[in-house]
Amino acid sequence: MRPFEDSPISRDGKVLILAYDHGLEHGPVDFEAVPETKDPEAVWDVATHDAVSAMAVQKGIAEAYYPSYEDDVNLLAKLNGTSNLWMGEPDSAVNWTVDYAAEVGADAVGFTMYGGSNSEVEMAEEFRDAQETAREHDLPVVMWSYPRGQGLKNDKKPDTIAYAARQALELGADIAKVKYPGSSEDMAHAVDMAGPTEVVMSGGSKTSDRDFLETVKGAIDAGATGLAVGRNVWQRENPAAFLDGLEAVIYEETSVEEALSR
Ligand code: FBP
């Protein structure tokens, strides 16, 4: 098994995953703020920035666009995903196999796990198949570890996020993508619970430049390996300029002030 640090999605042991599966997960509403983002090419172009170490997309977007970007962007194949039209208990259909993702050229795979959902057992079994096949292909596995379901109303409580990070370790993920629990201290607890599994912060809905950089800084100071972000990058008028700032905070561990001046 190749360690994450030796994989193409690692830049000096850190990672910035640009997520662009929102057309499926949330629907066209996420493209309204910056209408050009409905065109996948506009966001693939954003992903060519040096700060982006992988782009996370669903199968259809990978098949249609990755061949034109394979020299400039690392592909993270998001294996499962569900539309916002689904009104049932949190669950996520597996839309492509790891074997097929590898054939398309994936450098890593991603999988959503809704711990606490009534679908948790079947999702964990699907994750087992994906994780073991990813090992055969030497592909790092990123778990979108999102506790969610009937009994979980606030999926950002510090204990819940620490459990999400631990669940990713227990099930064999290389990277746990978790929501920010609200403070650097609570993020450090999650990082601690994840042991050797790397932890990355999930972006969330768009906030101000300063607020977002401060949150990312809090995560990095807590020992997080980086960020997986969508809207907070491509819903900005100038995503490349904002990526300059994220590059400073994540890879150079600068202050937020320094990053804002880039
Ligand atoms: P954002 O940074 O825009 O939140 O994207 C990260 C992500 O995990 C996407 O991959 C996914 O589409 C979305 O968030 C799912 O968010 P949620 O399930 O919380 O609505």
Residues whose N, C-alpha, C, O or C-beta is under 5 A from the ligand:
A	BS01	FBP	A19 D21 H22 E25 S202 G203 G204 S205 A228 V229 G230 R231 N232
